[in-house]
Each structure stands twice: as structure tokens, then as C-alpha cells.
Amino acid sequence: MRLDLNKLDHLIAVAEEGSVTRAAARLHLSQQALSTSVRVLEREVGVPLLERGTAGVTVLPAGASLLEDARVLNGMARAALRRARQTGRGETQTLRIGHTPAVTGDELVTLLAPVTDAHPDVTPEIHQRYPSELTAALLAGDLDIGLCRGMAPAHGLTRTRTTLGHQRLHIAVACDHPLAARTSVALPELAHESLLVWGGSGRSGYTDLLVDHCRDAGFEPETARTPPAREHLPSPPSSAPATSPSSPGHQARRRAAKRTSFPSNRPFTHPCTPSTSPTPPAPAAPPFSPMSGCEYTPRKPKGHRTARLAPTGAAGEC
């Protein structure tokens, strides 16, 4: 038996809308045609996928399992069609790369430099996405590669996950802080410190990564969110975690604040959908230079702002 991608689209729409009526309007189909399509799919699978009730439609366990794979299959099909059309029209191949705000522009330049040199016929297309948006875009086939830090891979992306490297975490503290004279700090030593983070736990992937680090070290951290630039922080938290970009521009800014570091075993990774597009290797970090042939057009969602880790202006990530 072969699965019909159109029927899978119908199942996805009904599941996401929770109603045949709303799903039919979304797909521009009649309710009868949509209901018939889903029932035919259930007969082909051999088990019920949805439970219909007066309050709407509920996805059954078998339906949830099929939905996970259906999104992956649809994303792969869309990506395959796009590549075939580009090839047939003689268009330049585009490598669509998404990254979370936790991955800096300098790091993107470092990763892409050998790719553009080895594949001058491939044009990188850069998009900034928050973690949930990055996962959705990869599964939908709208991105070829996703760069992130500390994100758990979603279903369908696990087998294509690659670790590009490990980096140390740093903390920024006031000049008169007891840790300011130290060159390294064991993570448990921060158990009684208040940590300034970009986003709240559960709403920021980077904050969740830092909190998990602390829990692995045996303590529950006290965290405070970075206030907007116009707000005054009367009693700032004593330390602020950050990664340490290696470019000269960042090195200059780092000298403005006193930082100490502790090891991180969490990898800098990228999940990606199966694709014939080249995957960037993990080269040594060269000095900052403009990307050759790369159109850098980051997308900043409404309300986006760059967090301040400390009064010195060390940049945070989410």
C-alpha cells in the first residue's frame, strides 16, 4: 500500500484545526469531501485515527503516530519538488539555513566560509528563527539546515543531527564580585548566585540549556530576566552566563567585562532534514570577514530585542 500525500495533508489539517469544518475551509474543500478522504485513509491504514464527537475531533494514539511521520514525509516531498524545479529551470542552487538567536552572525560566517569556497554555485540563504519556528520550518521542508545550541531534536530530525563543536560557557560579573579575580569557576559555586538570563525558563531554549546545566550540577538556579534597555535594574543579579564567540569584534567587547569560565559538555549542533545540499563542516575559526556570495537577511520577529547580560553590554542568547 502507498500513502497518498494529499490524504496525509487532510489528516494534518483536521488534527491541527480540531474540526472538520475549519479544516475544510482551510483546504478549500467541502466537508463531505474532506470527511470521505480521512475515512478512506483510516481504511487504508486499518485502524481508527480520529475520534469524532460533538465537541470536535480528537486525535487517537495511532493518528498521533502517523501525524509525526506525515509531517516529515510532506516536508521531504516539498524539498524534493523544489530542488527538481530549480534544476529544471537552471536556477542557482540555494542552501536555506536557519539559526536560533543563540548562534551568532560571526559563527555563521565561520561555518559558511568553506562551503561558499568549495561550492561557489550554491548560494546560502540565512534566516533567523526561534527554536520552535526552526523545528517547524525544517519539518515542513522550508529549510535545509538548522543551527542551534542545546535543542532536543524533534521526531524526524534525530538521525540527521550533527555536532559541530563544543564551546565553554562564561559568566559576566561585576568588577568587585568575589569571582572577578578567578580565571575559572566550578558550576556548583554558582548555586547561591542569581543569574541574569534573556528569557524565562520554558520560553527560551538557551535559558533551558543553562538551567539544565545547573540541575545536572546538583542545584536549582535562581534566575532573573534581562529588563528592557529603558528600565533601571536597582539590584542586578550577580552573574550572567554567556557563550564566548571567538571573533576579534567580540574579543574587544569581552575586555569591557570581567568573565570567568566553566566547561560545557553540551554540544553546538544542527538538526537538518534529509537533503542533497552540502552540509557545512566545522572548520577552525578565522577572523571575521564578509560572507562571499551570501545574502544575510535575518528575520526578527515582532517584539524581538537583543538582551543585555551586564551593564557592560555583553550580548545574551536565547
N, C-alpha and C positions, 0 to 999 in steps of 0.2 A: 504494500500500500504506500502511496506517495501523498505527503501532506500538501494541501493546497494553501499557498501563502495568503491568498485572498481570504480564505476561511479563518486563518490564524489572525489576520488583521481584524476580522469581525469579532472574534473572541476577545482580542485585546481591548477593542473599543467598548464592548459590553462590560467587561470586567472593570475598566477604568471609570466608566460612567456610572456603573451600578444600576443601569436601567436600559432596557431595550429601546425605549422611546428616545432617550437622549443620545444613545449610540447611533440610532438610525438617522437622527438629524445631523449628527457629526459626520456620518459617512455618506449623507445624501441618498439614503436608501429608504424604502418603505419598511415599516415594522415587520410586516409579514415576510418580506424577502430576507431580512436580517435574521429573524427567528428561525426560518427554514434553514438558512446557511449554518447557523450554530447547531441546530439539531442534526443536520447531516454530518457535521464534524464529530458530534458525540457518537453517532452510529459508527463512523469510521474508526474512531479511537476504541470504541467498545465499552466505555464507562461514562457515567454522567460527569459533566464538567462544571455545570452551574445548577444552582437551586433557585427556582423561580418562586417568588412569593408576592404578597400584596404590598410589602414594603420595598420591593425591588429585587435585584438579583444578587445572590451570594455565590462567591467562587468556592467550589469544593476543593479538597486537597488535590485531587487529580488535575483539576483545572489550574490550580496554582502552579503545579509542577510543569504542566505544558506551557503555561504563560511564560515562565522563566526562559525556557528554550525557544519559545516562539519569538521573543524579542531579540534574542541572539541571531536566530535564523533570518529574521527580517532585516536586521542591520547588515548582515553579511551579504544578503541579496542586493540591498541598496548600494553597498560599496562596490560590489561586482559590476552592477549596471553602470555606475558612474565611471569606473575605470575603463570599461569597454567603450563607452561613448566618447571618452577623452581620446582613447587610442584611435577609434574610427574616424574622428574628426581631425586628427593630427594635432591635438591641443597639447600644451605643455603639461607634464605630469605634476600634480600638486600634492605635497605631503602635508596633510592637515594635522597640526599639532596643538593639543590643548594642554594647559598647565594651570595648576592652582596658584593662588597668590603666595603660597609658601615657596614656590620656585621663582627665583629672581631673574630679571632680564639678563644679568651678567652670566648666569648659569646657562640660560638658553643659548646665548652667543657661543659659549664654550662648547656646548654639546653639538650645535649645528655647524660649526666651522668645518670639521672634517667631512660632514655629509655634503655640504654645498661644494666642497673641493672635489670629492670623489664622484659626485653626481651633479654636474652643472646643468643637466637637463631637467632636474627636479627643483621646483620652486616651493620653499617652505611657506606655509600659511599659519600664522600664530594666532591663537585665541585663548584669552584668559577665562577660566571657568571656576566656579566654586566646586568643592568636591562632589556634591550630589549632581550638579549640572554636568561635570566632567564624565561621571559614570554613565549618565543617561545618554550623552552625546556619543560615547564610544559604543554603547549597546545599539544605538539607532543607526550606526554607520556614518554619522556626521563627522567623526574624527577618526584619523588613522592611528594616532599615538596620543597617550595621555601621560603627562609628567606630574608627579605628586610626591608628597612625603607622608609616610606613616599611614596611608589609607589601606583599609582592608579591601582586597579585591572582590568585586561583585561576581555573582554567578555568570559564567560565560567569559570572564576575563582572567580567571585564575591561571590557566595554562600558558598564557602569553605574558605573564608578569616577569619582568627582568630587573634585577638590582644593578643600578649603575654605579653606586659607590656609597661609602659611609662617611659621615662628617661629624665632627664634635659639636656638641651644644655648648653655648656660652651663656653667662649671666652678666647683666649690666647692673652695677651697684654704685651708690654714692661714694665720693672720694674718701669720706670719713667712716665708711662702713667697715666693720671688723674684717670682712673678707676682701677688702680692696687691695690689701698688700699680698694676697695669695695669688699664686700662678695656676693653681688647680684646686678644685673643691670636689669632695665626695658628695654624691647626691643626697644621702641621708642627712648631711649637715644643713640642708635647706628645710628640714622638717618644721622648724619654728619660724620660718620666714614667710612673708606674704609676697606672692608672685603676681606681677602685673602681666596680663595676657590680653591678646587682641579681641577675642570673642569668648563668650561663655561656654562652659563645658556642655557638650551635646549639640552646640550650634557652630562650632569651629573645629575642623579636623585637626588643625595644628595644636589647639589647646588640648584636645583629647589625647593627642600624642604625648604632650608634656605631662598631663595628668597620669596617663598610663605609666610613664617613666617613674613618676613619684610613687605610684602604688606598687610597682614592681620593686622599688627600693624600701617598701615597708611603711609608708606613711601616706596620709590623705592631705594633699596640699591645700593651703588657704590661697585663694585666687581673687583678684580684683580686675575688672575690665578697664582697659585704657579709656580715659574720658575723652570727649571731643576736644579739639585744639583750643576752643574758646573757653572751655571750663577750667577752673583752677582746682588743683588737687592739693588740699591742705596738708594731708599726711600721706605722701606717696608710699606705695609698697616698697619694701626694702630691696627687691631684686626683680629682674626681668629676664626670662630666658630668650635666647635667640640662636639662630644658626650663624655660621661665620663664612660669608661669601669671601672668595679669595681674590677678587679683582682689586687693582690699585685704588679705584674710586672708593670702594668700601673700606679698604685699609686706612685711607685718610680719615674717613668718618669714625672708624673704630678708635683712633687715637684720642678722640674727644671724650671718651668714656672709659672707665676702668672696668675691664671684664676678666673674669676667671672662667675656666672651662672644666667640664667633666665629660667622660666618654659617653658616647651614644652607640648602642648596638642596633638601633632602628635604621633600616636602610632608606636611602633615597631611591625610589623605584618609579617605574612607569608601567601601568597596565595598558594593554592595547588590544584592539580587535584583530583577528587574523587578517593579514594584509600582505600584498606582494610589495608594498612600498618599503624602502630601506629603513632599517631601524638604527638610530644614532648609537655609536659606540660610546665608551666612557673614556675620553682622552684626558691627558694632563691639561690643567687649566692654563691657557695662555693669557697674556694681557688683554684687557678689554679692547675690542675693535668693532667697528660696524659690521653687521652681517652682510656678506656678499650675496646679492640676489635674494634677500629675504625681506618680505613685506611684513613688518611688525605692526599689527593692528589689534592690540589687546582690547578686550571688551570689559568695560567697567559697569557692573550692574548698578541700578539706581540705588543711591544711598551709600555707595562704596566710598571708603576713605582709608587712607594709609595710617596705620596705628603708630603711636609713639611709644617706644618701650621705656624711655627715660627722658628727662629734660634735655639731655644732650642730643636727642634726635635719632637714636638707634632705631632702625626700622624693624617692625614685627611682621609675623606671617600668620596666616590663618589656615 
